Amino acid sequence: MTYDFRKIEEKWQKFWAEKQTFKAENDSPKEKFYVLDMFPYPSGAGLHVGHPLGYIASDIYARYKRQKGFNVLHPMGYDSFGLPAEQYAIQTGQHPAITTETNIGRYREQLDKIGFSFDWSREVRTSDPNYYKWTQWIFIQLFNSWYNKQANKAEDISNLIATFEKEGNQNVNAVCDEEVVEFSATEWQAFTPKQQQEILLQYRLTYLAETEVNWCPALGTVLANDEIVNGVSERGGHPVIRKKMTQWSMRISAYAQRLLDDLATVDWPQPLKDSQTNWIGRSEGAEVTFKVKGNEEVIDVFTTRPDTIFGVSFMTLAPEHELVAKITSPEQEAEVAAYIEATAKRSERDRMADVKTITGAFTGAYAEHPFSKEPIPIWIGDYVLAGYGTGAVMSVPCGDQRDYDFAKHFNISIPNIFEGVDISEEAFADKEKTLITNSDFLNGLPYKKAVKRVIFELEKLGQGEGKINYRLRDAVFSRQRYWGEPFPVYYVDGMPQMIDQEHLPIVLPEVEKYLPTETGEPPLGNATIWAWDVNNSTVVSNKLIDHKSVFPLELNTMPGWAGSSYYFNRYMDPNNEDEIFSQKAINYWQDVDLYIGGSEHATGHLLYSRFWQKFLFDKGVVPKPEFAKKLINQGMITGTSAFVYRIEGENTLVSKNLIGDRSVQPLHVDVALVNPSDELDVKKFKENPLYSDLKDAEFLLEEGKYIVGREVEKMSKSKYNVVSPDSICEEYGADSLRLYEMFLGPLEQSKPWNTAGISGVYSFLKKMWRLYHGGTEGAFMVTGAEPSADNLKTLHKTIKKVEEDIENFSFNTSVATFMICVNELAAQKCSSKEILEPLVVLVSSYAPHIAEELWSKLGHNTSIATSPFPKFEGKYLVESSKEYPISFNGKMRFKIELPVDLSKEEIEAAVMAHVKTQEQLQGRAPKKVIIVPGKIVNIVG
């Protein structure tokens, strides 16, 4: 019987689906284990062979844990809201839901072909109203919460209102807006309901505020920092500008210190932890208040070096700083306005990264030094960001290189306040070696003492205080898109009101077009049925808004990270219509035991998810403040790109080895047009519409062949180096794909794909198949024969190695171990069921289809997925005999096998009695016999 992988794989994929083999129970007596993949956005391109890498690894581990007796939760779903589907809708008019459904169907087909052990009964889609009902519910909980700094947790807004009613806000220690004014209980009671709502918005964990955002005019939406690359949108490459807009924001900054501290409690990669630590950006220093001369305004700055305050020679505000318009002199208005307009076209990332370009504008205003009272010129410069600190810096050019370069460029003075330091060429930034001079009461003080003293003096003046600052800003939560979660919000007199939970979900309405309206409103402004009837608790026509009980609904939608910030918890009880999940389910599964995904999500997805998890923990909804115990970042599978070479200025393509001194332009060519010998199929190349401009090109061949160039790059459609898993599964089978992806190298490392290499694992699978079929591709030939000692030794060293490898996520070495094992058993002509049955269980996590087929042939009518993992028995690896090299005067002459437990005397007796010893001695008595038990025997003549 031949190894017909197509028939076998189709058979078992159907079996698993029909039997729901991998369905997890929420009330199992078994110990739980939750394995999770970062769920994919279903793009139209489908999966390429790089995508399943992490899924295969998690699947191996999930199958292994099932065999170890755990109740394993291994779900899959789709992050199905997003900009690509919306852009496609704009271009084609096709509803994003249709595009998304088509793409999901394609993904599901591909995932099923690879044989993953997903519990599909728990599938979630972020664009499904039954799912985003709970995204809306979480938003409402955040709106109805505030952060109590004294309790260090989120609390219900009703507690805050009760405090206001009783004693005002003088004693409230909350994370809130900076411009909150103090009021008494009497004053609170005297406020109008709208005024009270405005004050509460300053405390709520999600709130409306005018915020600096990344606005992409071409896409008509706000973009997150991680959606911008080199100053343009990642999607489409469109320009992005900075703009102020009223947006919903999330007060993630309230959780900054907890997000930092709790990194120590999870087993996540250190580079990922470092990324989050840097993104949160905790720093200690002082907040200093500078008065503006001739103006009532003041400028607050945060500095980590208050000890350098006497080195301030100018101040720099971010161009977007709200004070710029208030303090700029009439003479400087035109220059400042032009500079602000130019800066708005650069992203924050570009401004942070660009240390060479020095630009700025003088406002014409001056600040007053808190101690010397000297005037300090106020500039604006794009190296200062509105979203970091206070958006203003006290510029100390002698101690900061960017300030130094700015001062040099604009000819601003650079006073030196560091004793014995030369600053003629560059700034001096070594705070530990700092000794202050030219600084009044700070003269002679080292860094730490100077910091304490200046904070003390600032507090005496009422112009500063010690402070801890975080780089982490509150997260903008509004998007001017159609294809996202609608907010459960309507507006009465301009104030946001939450829709009651019982009326959720508020479902995305139909619109005629997916672009912003002609008046610049988000795409939901095109909906005709998009107003809230309070009396009837339903969505109604916009034409009814003038009626007393009908109010406008929010036109923005939520960002892509909303639905992906809690999906891991919803998987625990995904079909629950009454609550986000039952307490029984969440208390059983608790958290994710193993999470696998790409390192590109180090800040965006993972930071926001941790924030929402901590909030839900504060509210008693989840039992753990962190959602994933262990996280592994899988490496990237890179593609081997192919290139043809066009001679500059000619319509001629030259083969790689004939380029010589010619000036050529390399062009990516589809790897499907190139054979394993790097030869281009010229005929197919000319027929391919992608290269229509080259169909009449002349080809300079070498020995009748066109040889392409090769380069390892990121696997990408744009580089034409994508390999589809479908073609691999069709030609070699899913088990070959799974084994090969693991065999390529360590999970965390990037590795290049080479389709030619897959033939090795395919040959191994055929060899394994033959092992169970009598050495030929004939009848099944597993017998009840007693295993030999060698059989048992081979099996148990394999059990030991594979178990260690899986526990250490060293899946690549397991594949090599399987190959060695099968080779050894084939050489031993093993047919024993006692050996071959546990072997197929070992292999089943990696190559489940062939394993299921062999398991069935071994007489089992249940899935191998639930069979116990074989137990390692060390006794089979204990050597009972030892091969000794027998030397005469230091030269080895022959070897003999002896039991390992013999004494020296017994070893000597056995060696001396051996016929070959007698031949060597020829009747002579040896002078000495040197014996090292377990190692050598040397006979000295």
Protein Blocks (a to p, Z undefined) as FASTA:
>chain_A
ZZdfklmmmmmmmmmmmnommaccfkbfbdcdddddddddddfklpafklmmmmmmmmmm
mmmmmmnopacdddddddfbcfklmmmmmmnopafklmmmmmmmmmmmmmmmnopabdfk
lgccfklmklmmmmmmmmmmmmmpccdfklopacdfklmmmmmmmnojmlpccdddfklc
cddfklmmmpcfklmmmmmmmmmmbdcddddddddfknopacdfklcgehiafehpiacd
ddddddddddfklmmmmmmmmmmmpccdfklmmmmmmmnopadddddddddehiabdcdd
ddfblmlmmmpcbdcddfklmklmmmpcfklmmmmmmmmmmmmmpcfklmmmmmmbccdd
dehiacddfklopacdddddfkbcfkgojhpacddfklofklmmmmmmnopacddfbehi
afklbccfbfklgccehkljmgoiafklmmmmmmmmmmmnopaccddddfbdcddfbdcd
fbbcddfbdceehiacdddfklpccdddddfbfcdcfkopafklmpmblcddfklopadd
fklmmpmkbccddfbdcdfklmmmmmmmmmmmmmbmkbmbdfklmmmnopafbdcddfkl
mmmmmmmmmmmmmmmmmnomambfbfbfbacdddddddddddddddehiacdcdfklnmm
accddddddfklpcfkopacfklmmmpmklmmmmmpccddeehiacdddddddddfklop
accfklmmmmnojklmmmmmmmnocfkbccdddfklmmmmmmmmmmmmmmmngopacddf
bdfbdcdfklmmmmmmmmmmmmmmmmnopaklmmmmmmmmmmmmmmnopabfklmmmmmm
mmmmmmmmlmmmmmmmnopabdfklpccddddfklmpcfbdcddddeehiafbdcdddfk
bcfklmmmmmmmpmklmmmnnopacfbdcddehiaccddZZ
